[in-house]
């Protein structure tokens, strides 16, 4: 995608491509993260930053991240950038579930189960 992005930049698009900066430092200095489906959204969660999700991701759970499914929704989210929030308790449970139950264990067995996601959401109330 680098060539395509550089072509857009050369044509005047308001992009900046930076493959050398420390992503954790960028996130720490940000108000939040807009991502398509990247691990940058997860990294933002470690810094307690709001996450706007434009694509598909495992963490597309209201309260964990905010889905912005259109250019208009993204524009509206940017207009209230200072007020973006998330559910800290739900996000903490999600990250705990991710670490304990979802990722493949060192023994090579997967620990994920769709019922666990439903349990996580049920505990929200």
C-alpha positions in Angstrom: 0.0 0.0 0.0 3.0 2.3 0.4 3.1 3.2 -3.3 -0.6 4.0 -3.4 -0.4 6.1 -0.3 2.6 8.0 -1.6 0.8 8.6 -4.8 -2.2 10.0 -2.9 0.1 12.3 -0.9 1.9 13.5 -4.1 -1.5 14.4 -5.5 -2.3 16.5 -2.5 -4.2 14.1 -0.2 -3.9 15.0 3.5 -2.1 11.9 4.6 1.2 11.3 6.3 3.0 8.0 6.0 5.3 7.3 8.9 6.8 3.8 9.1 9.7 4.8 11.3 8.1 6.4 14.4 7.4 4.4 17.6 3.7 3.6 17.4 3.4 3.5 21.2 4.8 7.0 21.4 2.4 8.2 18.7 -0.6 6.7 20.6 0.6 8.0 23.9 0.6 11.5 22.4 -2.8 11.2 20.8 -6.3 11.9 21.9 -7.4 8.6 20.4 -6.9 6.3 17.4 -8.9 5.8 14.2 -8.2 2.4 12.7 -9.6 0.1 10.0 -8.9 -3.3 11.7 -5.4 -2.9 13.1 -3.6 -3.9 16.2 -3.1 -0.2 16.7 -6.6 -0.2 18.2 -5.5 -2.7 20.8 -2.4 -0.7 21.5 -4.6 2.4 22.1 -6.5 0.4 24.7 -3.4 -0.2 26.7 -3.0 3.6 26.8 -6.7 4.1 27.8 -7.4 6.0 24.5 -10.7 6.0 22.6 -10.7 3.8 19.5 -12.8 4.6 16.4 -13.2 1.5 14.2 -13.9 1.9 10.5 -13.5 -1.7 9.5 -13.9 -5.1 11.1 -12.1 -6.2 14.3 -12.5 -8.6 17.1 -12.9 -5.7 19.4 -15.9 -4.2 17.6 -17.9 -4.2 20.8 -19.8 -1.0 21.8 -18.1 0.4 24.8 -14.7 -1.2 23.9 -14.4 0.7 20.6 -16.8 2.9 18.7 -17.8 1.8 15.2 -17.8 4.6 12.6 -19.2 3.0 9.5 -19.3 5.9 7.1 -17.5 9.1 6.2 -20.3 11.1 7.9 -20.1 9.1 11.1 -16.3 9.7 11.2 -16.8 13.4 10.6 -19.3 13.5 13.5 -16.9 11.6 15.7 -14.1 14.1 14.9 -16.4 17.0 15.7 -16.7 15.6 19.2 -13.2 14.4 19.6 -12.8 16.0 23.0 -15.7 14.0 24.3 -14.9 10.5 23.0 -15.2 7.9 25.7 -15.3 4.2 26.3 -16.5 1.8 29.0 -13.3 1.3 31.1 -14.7 -1.7 33.0 -16.0 -3.5 29.9 -12.7 -2.8 28.1 -10.7 -4.2 31.0 -12.8 -7.3 31.0 -12.4 -7.6 27.2 -8.6 -7.3 27.4 -8.5 -9.8 30.3 -10.6 -12.2 28.2 -8.4 -11.7 25.2 -5.3 -12.5 27.2 -6.6 -15.4 29.2 -9.2 -17.1 26.9 -8.8 -16.0 23.3 -5.1 -16.2 22.4 -3.5 -19.5 21.6 -1.8 -20.9 24.7 1.8 -21.9 24.8 0.7 -25.5 24.5 -0.6 -24.8 21.0 -4.3 -25.1 21.9 -6.7 -22.4 21.1 -8.8 -21.2 24.0 -11.5 -19.2 22.1 -15.2 -19.9 22.3 -18.0 -17.7 21.0 -19.9 -18.3 24.2 -17.1 -16.4 26.1 -17.9 -13.3 24.1 -21.5 -13.5 25.0 -20.6 -14.0 28.7 -18.4 -10.9 28.5 -21.3 -8.9 27.2 -23.7 -10.3 29.7 -21.4 -9.3 32.6 -21.7 -5.7 31.4 -25.0 -5.2 33.2 
